[in-house]
Amino acid sequence: MLLSDRASTIPTNSSKWASCAPRARHGRRVGAVRPGHLERSRRAVTTVTARCPPRVGRVSNAEGSADPTNDPEVIELATRLFGFARRGETAALDAYLAAGVPADLTNDRGDTLVMLAAYHGHAGTVRRLCERGADVDRLNDRGQSPLAGAVFKGEDEVVRVLAEHGADPHAGQPSAVEAARMFAKPHYLELFGAGE
């Protein structure tokens, strides 16, 4: 089975995480979990950072597997992190980055946290990931860059943030410059210094 990017929320059984957790309509915490889940999440963060390659991919049902990419808790944590990036939940994602999760964590399609946040228009999340050292030019498995994705979607603020952090407008296929030309977005060409 392949890792999916299903949305999930941060555990809330600790006051440290309480401010990050979204609330349902009636004030009940969304994502509240059984005691001990936060500690398991912390162990999963340690596993992700210490033994897991930056790409989280296939899951095996083989019992006793020592490979952390086969650990359901690692998969669950990575899925949660990809969801935070996709939804622009900067504070929640940053808490995990501060705990040691790699800023360049990559899903089974090669999409980084930056790619997901950029494509979904979350400039603040992109900025924080950049500040945490994320590679702004890392291409996904289809050869697409976060900058080209933001150009395609017309996310002006995301494009500015990525450009400020040194994203290469010529990286990827199509590149951000090619996408700007293809979709008649001359203001991006001007920003990239690529002219018409």
Backbone as numpy.savetxt, mean C-alpha at the origin, in Angstrom:
# Nx Ny Nz CAx CAy CAz Cx Cy Cz
-4.01 -20.96 -3.43 -4.86 -19.79 -3.43 -3.97 -18.57 -3.43
-4.34 -17.53 -4.14 -3.57 -16.30 -4.19 -4.03 -15.33 -3.13
-3.11 -14.53 -2.66 -3.44 -13.48 -1.70 -4.40 -12.51 -2.35
-5.43 -12.14 -1.62 -6.34 -11.13 -2.16 -6.15 -9.85 -1.39
-6.69 -8.79 -1.89 -6.58 -7.48 -1.26 -7.87 -7.13 -0.53
-8.55 -8.13 0.04 -9.80 -7.84 0.76 -9.54 -6.80 1.83
-10.52 -5.92 2.01 -10.42 -4.88 3.04 -10.56 -5.51 4.41
-9.86 -4.96 5.36 -9.93 -5.39 6.74 -9.61 -4.18 7.60
-9.76 -4.30 8.90 -9.46 -3.16 9.76 -8.47 -3.54 10.83
-7.98 -2.53 11.50 -6.94 -2.69 12.50 -7.53 -3.23 13.81
-6.82 -4.09 14.54 -7.33 -4.57 15.81 -7.44 -3.41 16.81
-8.42 -3.50 17.70 -8.68 -2.36 18.58 -8.71 -2.71 20.05
-8.08 -3.78 20.47 -8.14 -4.12 21.88 -7.01 -3.49 22.68
-6.40 -2.45 22.18 -5.36 -1.73 22.88 -5.59 -0.24 22.68
-5.36 0.54 23.74 -5.59 1.98 23.63 -4.67 2.62 22.59
-3.49 2.04 22.38 -2.57 2.58 21.38 -3.22 2.58 19.99
-4.02 1.57 19.70 -4.62 1.43 18.37 -6.01 2.02 18.30
-6.60 2.37 19.43 -8.00 2.79 19.46 -8.28 3.98 18.55
-7.39 4.95 18.50 -7.65 6.13 17.68 -7.60 5.84 16.19
-7.01 4.71 15.82 -6.90 4.36 14.41 -8.11 3.60 13.90
-8.91 3.06 14.81 -9.98 2.16 14.40 -11.23 2.93 13.98
-11.80 2.58 12.83 -13.04 3.23 12.40 -14.19 2.77 13.28
-15.25 3.56 13.33 -16.43 3.21 14.13 -17.62 2.96 13.22
-18.44 2.03 13.62 -19.70 1.77 12.92 -20.71 2.84 13.34
-21.89 2.81 12.73 -22.90 3.84 12.99 -23.29 3.97 14.46
-23.32 2.88 15.19 -23.80 2.91 16.57 -22.67 3.00 17.58
-21.50 3.46 17.16 -20.39 3.66 18.07 -19.57 2.41 18.37
-20.01 1.26 17.87 -19.26 0.03 18.07 -18.03 0.04 17.18
-16.93 -0.39 17.67 -15.71 -0.40 16.86 -15.82 -1.43 15.75
-15.42 -1.02 14.55 -15.35 -1.93 13.42 -14.00 -2.62 13.51
-14.00 -3.91 13.42 -12.73 -4.64 13.44 -12.28 -5.02 14.83
-13.09 -4.76 15.87 -12.71 -5.17 17.21 -12.57 -6.68 17.21
-11.53 -7.15 17.85 -11.24 -8.58 17.78 -11.00 -9.14 19.16
-10.86 -10.45 19.21 -10.63 -11.14 20.47 -9.31 -10.72 21.09
-9.22 -10.78 22.43 -7.95 -10.50 23.10 -6.87 -11.41 22.53
-5.69 -10.89 22.41 -4.58 -11.66 21.87 -4.33 -11.41 20.39
-5.33 -10.84 19.68 -5.15 -10.61 18.25 -4.06 -9.57 17.98
-4.01 -8.54 18.82 -3.01 -7.51 18.62 -1.61 -8.10 18.75
-1.42 -8.96 19.74 -0.11 -9.59 19.91 0.21 -10.48 18.71
-0.79 -11.21 18.18 -0.55 -12.02 16.98 -0.20 -11.11 15.80
-0.86 -9.94 15.70 -0.54 -9.00 14.62 0.88 -8.50 14.77
1.29 -8.22 15.99 2.68 -7.78 16.20 3.66 -8.86 15.79
3.34 -10.13 16.14 4.22 -11.23 15.70 4.24 -11.33 14.18
3.09 -11.11 13.55 3.03 -11.16 12.09 3.85 -10.04 11.48
3.81 -8.83 12.09 4.65 -7.73 11.61 6.11 -8.14 11.70
6.50 -8.75 12.81 7.88 -9.20 12.98 8.22 -10.23 11.91
7.30 -11.14 11.63 7.52 -12.15 10.60 7.67 -11.51 9.24
6.79 -10.55 8.92 6.86 -9.86 7.63 8.20 -9.18 7.47
8.66 -8.50 8.52 9.87 -7.71 8.39 11.14 -8.54 8.51
11.10 -9.62 9.28 12.32 -10.37 9.52 12.56 -11.49 8.53
11.49 -12.17 8.09 11.70 -13.36 7.29 10.99 -13.38 5.96
10.10 -12.47 5.76 9.24 -12.52 4.58 9.80 -11.64 3.49
9.85 -12.11 2.25 10.25 -11.22 1.17 9.22 -10.10 1.03
9.59 -8.98 0.39 8.64 -7.88 0.29 7.36 -8.25 -0.46
7.36 -9.31 -1.21 6.16 -9.71 -1.94 5.47 -10.83 -1.19
4.19 -10.65 -0.95 3.39 -11.68 -0.31 2.53 -12.29 -1.40
2.67 -13.59 -1.62 2.02 -14.16 -2.79 1.14 -15.35 -2.53
1.62 -16.52 -2.80 0.79 -17.71 -2.76 0.68 -18.26 -1.34
-0.49 -18.82 -1.08 -0.75 -19.43 0.22 -0.84 -20.93 0.02
-0.19 -21.66 0.89 -0.25 -23.11 0.83 -1.07 -23.62 2.00
-1.77 -24.70 1.81 -2.51 -25.31 2.89 -1.69 -26.39 3.58
-0.44 -26.52 3.18 0.43 -27.53 3.77 0.65 -27.22 5.24
0.39 -28.21 6.09 0.58 -28.01 7.52 2.07 -28.03 7.83
2.44 -27.26 8.84 3.81 -27.26 9.29 4.77 -26.51 8.39
4.29 -25.77 7.45 5.17 -25.03 6.56 5.88 -23.94 7.32
7.20 -23.85 7.18 7.98 -22.83 7.86 8.04 -21.54 7.06
7.53 -21.54 5.85 7.56 -20.36 4.99 6.55 -19.34 5.49
7.00 -18.13 5.90 6.07 -17.13 6.42 5.05 -16.66 5.40
5.32 -16.80 4.11 4.33 -16.39 3.11 3.15 -17.35 3.09
3.28 -18.49 3.77 2.18 -19.45 3.88 1.41 -19.28 5.19
1.84 -18.38 6.03 1.23 -18.17 7.34 -0.04 -17.34 7.19
-1.20 -17.88 7.56 -2.45 -17.13 7.40 -2.45 -15.79 8.13
-1.76 -15.69 9.26 -1.71 -14.41 9.98 -0.91 -13.37 9.21
0.14 -13.81 8.55 0.93 -12.88 7.72 0.09 -12.42 6.53
-0.61 -13.36 5.92 -1.49 -13.03 4.79 -2.58 -12.06 5.24
-3.19 -12.33 6.39 -4.24 -11.44 6.90 -3.70 -10.04 7.16
-2.52 -9.95 7.76 -1.92 -8.64 8.03 -1.61 -7.91 6.74
-1.01 -8.59 5.79 -0.69 -7.94 4.51 -1.96 -7.46 3.81
-3.01 -8.28 3.86 -4.28 -7.89 3.25 -4.82 -6.63 3.91
-4.71 -6.56 5.22 -5.16 -5.39 5.96 -4.36 -4.15 5.52
-3.06 -4.30 5.38 -2.20 -3.18 4.99 -2.52 -2.69 3.58
-2.75 -3.61 2.66 -3.11 -3.21 1.30 -4.44 -2.47 1.31
-5.37 -2.91 2.14 -6.66 -2.22 2.28 -6.49 -0.81 2.83
-5.61 -0.63 3.81 -5.35 0.71 4.35 -4.84 1.63 3.25
-3.91 1.13 2.43 -3.37 1.95 1.34 -4.46 2.30 0.34
-5.26 1.32 -0.02 -6.33 1.52 -1.01 -7.37 2.53 -0.53
-7.67 2.50 0.77 -8.70 3.39 1.32 -8.14 4.70 1.84
-6.82 4.87 1.82 -6.21 6.11 2.29 -6.23 6.26 3.79
-6.18 5.16 4.51 -6.16 5.18 5.98 -4.71 5.36 6.44
-4.24 6.59 6.31 -2.83 6.92 6.54 -2.39 6.61 7.96
-3.14 7.04 8.95 -2.74 6.84 10.35 -2.61 5.36 10.69
-3.58 4.57 10.25 -3.54 3.13 10.53 -2.34 2.48 9.84
-2.12 2.81 8.59 -0.99 2.26 7.86 0.33 2.70 8.47
0.41 3.96 8.85 1.65 4.50 9.42 2.00 3.82 10.74
1.00 3.43 11.52 1.27 2.72 12.77 2.02 1.42 12.49
1.62 0.71 11.46 2.31 -0.53 11.10 3.69 -0.25 10.50
3.81 0.81 9.72 5.12 1.17 9.18 6.08 1.50 10.31
5.58 2.22 11.32 6.41 2.56 12.48 6.82 1.31 13.24
5.99 0.27 13.19 6.30 -0.99 13.86 7.27 -1.85 13.05
7.59 -1.43 11.82 8.60 -2.14 11.05 8.15 -2.79 9.77
6.89 -2.64 9.39 6.45 -3.20 8.10 7.18 -2.46 6.98
7.70 -3.16 5.99 8.41 -2.50 4.89 7.49 -1.59 4.07
7.93 -0.40 3.79 7.13 0.55 3.00 6.94 0.07 1.57
7.75 -0.88 1.12 7.65 -1.41 -0.24 6.97 -2.78 -0.30
6.16 -3.09 0.70 5.42 -4.34 0.69 4.64 -4.44 -0.63
4.66 -5.61 -1.24 4.10 -5.80 -2.56 3.11 -6.96 -2.55
1.98 -6.80 -3.24 1.00 -7.89 -3.29 1.35 -8.87 -4.42
0.46 -9.81 -4.64 0.72 -10.87 -5.62 0.71 -10.38 -7.06
0.30 -9.14 -7.31 0.33 -8.56 -8.66 1.46 -7.55 -8.82
2.30 -7.46 -7.80 3.42 -6.53 -7.86 3.06 -5.11 -7.47
1.83 -4.88 -7.01 1.43 -3.53 -6.60 1.97 -3.23 -5.21
2.69 -2.12 -5.09 3.17 -1.69 -3.79 2.08 -0.90 -3.07
2.34 -0.61 -1.81 1.43 0.24 -1.05 1.30 1.60 -1.73
2.41 2.13 -2.26 2.39 3.41 -2.97 1.49 3.32 -4.21
1.62 2.24 -4.96 0.81 2.07 -6.17 -0.68 2.09 -5.82
-1.07 1.34 -4.79 -2.48 1.27 -4.41 -3.00 2.62 -3.93
-2.23 3.30 -3.09 -2.65 4.61 -2.59 -2.71 5.63 -3.72
-1.73 5.61 -4.61 -1.70 6.57 -5.72 -2.86 6.34 -6.67
-3.11 5.11 -7.04 -4.17 4.80 -8.00 -5.55 5.17 -7.45
-5.69 5.10 -6.14 -6.98 5.42 -5.53 -7.06 6.87 -5.03
-6.05 7.67 -5.36 -6.12 9.11 -5.13 -5.86 9.60 -3.73
-5.07 8.90 -2.96 -4.82 9.28 -1.57 -3.44 9.92 -1.42
-3.37 11.21 -1.71 -2.10 11.95 -1.70 -1.43 11.93 -0.34
-2.20 12.05 0.73 -1.62 12.04 2.08 -0.96 10.72 2.40
-1.58 9.64 1.99 -1.01 8.31 2.22 0.24 8.13 1.36
0.19 8.58 0.13 1.37 8.50 -0.74 2.52 9.29 -0.13
2.22 10.50 0.35 3.26 11.34 0.96 3.90 10.62 2.15
3.08 10.03 3.00 3.61 9.35 4.19 4.46 8.15 3.80
4.02 7.39 2.83 4.82 6.25 2.36 6.15 6.72 1.79
6.14 7.82 1.05 7.38 8.38 0.51 8.30 8.80 1.65
7.74 9.43 2.66 8.53 9.86 3.82 9.10 8.66 4.56
8.44 7.54 4.48 8.91 6.30 5.12 9.87 5.52 4.22
10.22 6.08 3.07 11.24 5.47 2.22 10.74 4.55 1.12
9.46 4.60 0.81 8.93 3.74 -0.25 9.55 4.12 -1.60
9.76 3.13 -2.45 10.30 3.32 -3.79 9.18 3.83 -4.70
9.26 5.09 -5.10 8.19 5.70 -5.91 8.19 5.21 -7.36
9.25 4.55 -7.77 9.35 4.10 -9.16 9.20 2.58 -9.32
8.85 1.89 -8.27 8.74 0.43 -8.37 7.55 0.07 -9.26
7.83 -0.69 -10.29 6.81 -1.09 -11.26 6.09 -2.35 -10.79
4.82 -2.46 -11.15 4.09 -3.68 -10.83 4.37 -4.73 -11.91
3.70 -5.86 -11.82 3.96 -6.96 -12.77 3.57 -6.63 -14.20
2.75 -5.61 -14.39 2.36 -5.18 -15.74 3.25 -4.05 -16.25
4.29 -3.72 -15.49 5.21 -2.68 -15.92 4.70 -1.26 -15.70
3.71 -1.10 -14.84 3.11 0.22 -14.58 3.76 0.85 -13.36
3.93 2.17 -13.42 4.47 2.91 -12.28 3.34 3.61 -11.53
3.56 3.91 -10.24 2.55 4.67 -9.50 2.25 6.02 -10.15
3.27 6.68 -10.67 3.07 7.99 -11.30 2.19 7.88 -12.54
2.43 6.89 -13.38 1.60 6.70 -14.57 0.16 6.37 -14.19
-0.02 5.59 -13.12 -1.37 5.28 -12.64 -2.10 6.53 -12.19
-1.40 7.41 -11.47 -2.01 8.66 -10.99 -2.33 9.59 -12.16
-1.47 9.62 -13.17 -1.74 10.42 -14.37 -2.98 9.90 -15.07
-3.04 8.58 -15.26 -4.19 7.95 -15.91 -5.49 8.30 -15.19
-5.46 8.27 -13.86 -6.67 8.54 -13.08 -6.94 10.04 -12.91
-5.97 10.90 -13.30 -6.17 12.34 -13.17 -6.08 12.82 -11.73
-5.26 12.19 -10.93 -5.09 12.53 -9.52 -3.98 13.58 -9.38
-4.34 14.85 -9.58 -3.37 15.94 -9.61 -2.49 16.01 -8.37
-3.09 15.93 -7.18 -2.30 16.05 -5.95 -1.35 14.87 -5.78
-1.79 13.68 -6.13 -0.92 12.50 -6.05 0.24 12.65 -7.02
-0.03 13.12 -8.23 1.03 13.34 -9.21 2.05 14.32 -8.66
1.58 15.41 -8.05 2.50 16.41 -7.47 3.36 15.80 -6.36
2.74 15.01 -5.48 3.48 14.39 -4.37 4.55 13.45 -4.92
4.19 12.62 -5.87 5.17 11.68 -6.45 6.30 12.43 -7.14
5.97 13.49 -7.88 7.00 14.28 -8.56 7.93 14.94 -7.54
7.35 15.46 -6.45 8.16 16.07 -5.39 9.14 15.08 -4.77
8.77 13.80 -4.77 9.62 12.77 -4.18 10.46 12.05 -5.22
10.60 12.66 -6.39 11.55 12.17 -7.38 11.08 11.06 -8.29
9.79 10.85 -8.41 9.30 9.80 -9.32 9.74 10.10 -10.74
10.18 9.06 -11.44 10.66 9.19 -12.82 9.47 9.15 -13.78
9.19 10.27 -14.48 8.04 10.29 -15.39 8.23 9.42 -16.63
9.44 8.89 -16.83 9.71 8.04 -17.99 9.72 6.55 -17.64
9.49 6.22 -16.35 9.51 4.81 -15.92 8.20 4.13 -16.31
8.30 2.87 -16.67 7.13 2.05 -16.92 6.61 2.09 -18.34
5.63 1.24 -18.58 4.99 1.13 -19.89 3.48 1.10 -19.72
2.75 2.06 -20.10 3.26 3.32 -20.61 3.79 4.16 -19.46
4.71 5.04 -19.77 5.26 5.93 -18.75 4.25 7.02 -18.44
4.53 7.79 -17.40 3.64 8.91 -17.05 3.61 9.94 -18.17
4.73 10.17 -18.83 4.79 11.11 -19.95 3.91 10.60 -21.10
4.04 9.31 -21.42 3.23 8.74 -22.50 1.74 8.79 -22.14
1.40 8.51 -20.88 0.00 8.57 -20.46 -0.53 10.00 -20.54
0.28 10.97 -20.16 -0.15 12.38 -20.23 -0.41 12.78 -21.68
0.44 12.33 -22.58 0.22 12.64 -24.00 -1.02 11.91 -24.53
-1.15 10.65 -24.17 -2.25 9.81 -24.64 -3.60 10.38 -24.21
-3.67 10.91 -23.00 -4.95 11.40 -22.47 -5.04 12.93 -22.48
-4.18 13.59 -23.27 -4.22 15.04 -23.46 -4.24 15.80 -22.13
-3.19 15.57 -21.34 -3.05 16.24 -20.05 -1.76 17.06 -20.06
-1.76 18.20 -20.76 -0.54 18.98 -20.92 0.01 19.55 -19.61
-0.83 19.75 -18.61 -0.33 20.27 -17.33 0.63 19.27 -16.67
0.43 17.98 -16.91 1.37 16.99 -16.38 2.69 17.04 -17.17
2.59 17.19 -18.48 3.80 17.30 -19.30 4.64 18.48 -18.86
3.96 19.59 -18.55 4.66 20.79 -18.06 5.33 20.48 -16.73
4.63 19.82 -15.82 5.19 19.46 -14.52 6.42 18.57 -14.68
6.39 17.65 -15.64 7.50 16.73 -15.87 8.62 17.34 -16.70
8.39 18.56 -17.23 9.39 19.18 -18.08 9.50 18.49 -19.42
8.42 17.86 -19.85 8.44 17.09 -21.10 7.85 17.84 -22.27
7.21 18.98 -22.02 6.64 19.78 -23.12 5.71 18.96 -24.01
5.21 19.56 -25.04 4.35 18.88 -26.00 5.24 18.22 -26.96
